[in-house]
Amino acid sequence: MSEPAGLDVSVFDALIESGSVEARCQLARELAQLTCKADTPETERNCVVPSVLKLAVDPVADVRRALA
């Protein structure tokens, strides 16, 4: 699947892999907002689903709560 212009999901993956708990919580909140906004293009929503799923199983409960 090709990424929409301006959406570099590799940054999300890097943050999920090596970011602090605080940074992962912030990313979780932002991706949750992005996915629920009605005006988010479907292509962008589809691109972030793998990152959202990784955050949903983060070993730190605060990250999972931030996503919820």
Rosetta blueprint (number, residue, H / E / L):
1 M L
2 S L
3 E L
4 P L
5 A L
6 G L
7 L L
8 D L
9 V H
10 S H
11 V H
12 F H
13 D H
14 A H
15 L H
16 I H
17 E H
18 S H
19 G L
20 S L
21 V H
22 E H
23 A H
24 R H
25 C H
26 Q H
27 L H
28 A H
29 R H
30 E H
31 L H
32 A H
33 Q H
34 L H
35 T H
36 C H
37 K L
38 A L
39 D L
40 T L
41 P L
42 E H
43 T H
44 E H
45 R H
46 N H
47 C H
48 V H
49 V H
50 P H
51 S H
52 V H
53 L H
54 K H
55 L H
56 A H
57 V L
58 D L
59 P L
60 V L
61 A H
62 D H
63 V H
64 R H
65 R H
66 A H
67 L H
68 A L
